[in-house]
Amino acid sequence: MVLLTMREISAQKRVAARREQPIRQINRQAVVLEAVVDIFDAVGMEEPEVGLLDDEFPARMKNLPECNLAVEVLEWPLDRARACVPAGA
């Protein structure tokens, strides 16, 4: 069993703060995004089709023996999409 004194705990907190300081400094100096940039459009490329729910997808999910897995697969992109919608919209 390891028991730490208040002095040791304080020293650990100071070490942790010193480690985190450069990360905080980098975050303060990070580039601030002013607009959304479509990288495909920026380089003159056609945007690829990345649709999850193609015609075959529901059939594959229906045939999965693990029903819980099918539900999880369907909930994940929906949860991500919900996170992008502002509250009350």
Order of alpha helices (4+ residues) and beta strands (2+ residues): alpha-alpha-alpha-alpha
